[in-house]
Amino acid sequence: MRILFTAAAFTLAIAFVLSAMPTGNAAVYQQGIVYVIYEEEGDAAPIDNTDLNINGVPDVVEDVATQVNAARELFKDVFKFPDPLESERFKDVTSIEIDIESKQIMGRWNGNSSQRVRKQSKHDPNERALHFRVANTVNPRKNSTPAHEYFHLLQYGVTYFRNNWFKEGTARWAQDSVRKIKYPDGKNVPSMLEDKMFEEKLFQGSYDMAEQFWYPLVVNMNDKAKIPDSLVTKYRYVNGSPVFQDDTIYGPNVIREVILVMKSKEPLAAAEYGTLKQWRKKGQQDERNNKFILASVREVYYGKL
């Protein structure tokens, strides 16, 4: 196997190991523990093949890895979320693989993640990897899908709850960590948490619950945090633009604590479904989970951290 080591421009303080390695018809780009698998030609090849630093790797491929590494360091090291690679569930996993897939195959989705471990990773059959897919139309400078999908891996490492208003709502919140957004007012949160009509809407929600529930919640709790200047400086795309478009984020402490409390309620949800093994296999999105997830939110909210 031929391994080509390259150095990306605009790295500043980043000291990643970069490589492009052929594996069948695909190439593998490495940046730390993140490996991006992509086709160099054909339907699944990145639509944008711009290569500003002339290292033989499309910039969008490098930028996907950079966004994921930035999100991982932010959540793991700055805000102390559990790292999926250090979780009990994924204890033998050593890397994250990202497959760049044809948009035709992905359909309306820009990305999707898997709870299954790759027991033989594509970059090394002797290593295990977590993995997700990103459409070949995604440009990380304009799209935060990689950060969104990484957060799903983080969720999976902590809890088996997968009801969409939690799973997609908080992943949408997480992806906005690399964007500049306008946060909504949180003044109605106390009534929302006790409103049965809103509760029904909440349980049926998905991505939309980021703006309608999770953002108001974290703003109401005044969970305002700063992204360190060192991270803003460190993580830049190949063209030099920063990954983090704002240095302020609401919600990291609230969201982290909610997920941890949810983990503690898994035995209660499982008992209603059957056994813990049965629940983990088939009950992760059962509607009976909703009350336990909401109870976790209320516990954090009324406890005020």
Beta strands, then each sheet from edge to edge (+ up, - down):
strand 1: 4-5
strand 2: 18-23
strand 3: 26-31
strand 4: 34-39
strand 5: 95-101
strand 6: 111-113
strand 7: 129-135
strand 8: 224-226
strand 9: 248-250
sheet 1: 1+ 2- 3+ 4- 5- 7- 6+
sheet 2: 8+ 9-
end
